[in-house]
Amino acid sequence: MKSLLIPLVDWSNGIIMIAVFAFVVIALIAILVSLMNSGKPK
């Protein structure tokens, strides 16, 4: 059972993966907002 909890305690790789995922999500949201603002309706 403790072997399953080891990845939860190993933050060295988890924080990097979460930071990269958050950066990608923020970048995609920024691109969507810029496209919505640039494509103004008639």
C-alpha positions as CSV (number, residue, x, y, z in Angstrom):
1,M,0.0,0.0,0.0
2,K,2.9,2.4,0.8
3,S,4.3,1.7,-2.7
4,L,1.2,3.4,-4.1
5,L,1.8,6.5,-2.0
6,I,5.4,7.1,-3.2
7,P,4.5,8.9,-6.4
8,L,2.2,11.3,-4.5
9,V,5.2,12.3,-2.3
10,D,7.7,12.6,-5.2
11,W,6.9,16.3,-6.0
12,S,10.1,16.8,-8.1
13,N,8.5,15.5,-11.3
14,G,4.9,16.2,-10.4
15,I,5.3,20.0,-10.0
16,I,7.1,20.2,-13.4
17,M,4.4,18.2,-15.1
18,I,1.7,20.4,-13.5
19,A,3.5,23.6,-14.4
20,V,3.9,22.5,-18.0
21,F,0.2,21.5,-18.2
22,A,-0.9,24.8,-16.7
23,F,1.3,26.8,-19.1
24,V,-0.2,25.0,-22.1
25,V,-3.7,25.5,-20.8
26,I,-3.1,29.2,-20.2
27,A,-1.5,29.6,-23.6
28,L,-4.5,27.9,-25.3
29,I,-6.9,30.2,-23.5
30,A,-4.9,33.3,-24.4
31,I,-4.9,32.2,-28.1
32,L,-8.7,31.6,-28.0
33,V,-9.4,35.0,-26.4
34,S,-7.1,36.8,-29.0
35,L,-8.9,35.0,-31.8
36,M,-12.4,35.9,-30.4
37,N,-11.3,39.5,-30.0
38,S,-9.8,39.7,-33.5
39,G,-12.8,38.1,-35.2
40,K,-15.3,40.8,-34.3
41,P,-18.9,40.1,-35.6
42,K,-20.3,42.4,-38.3
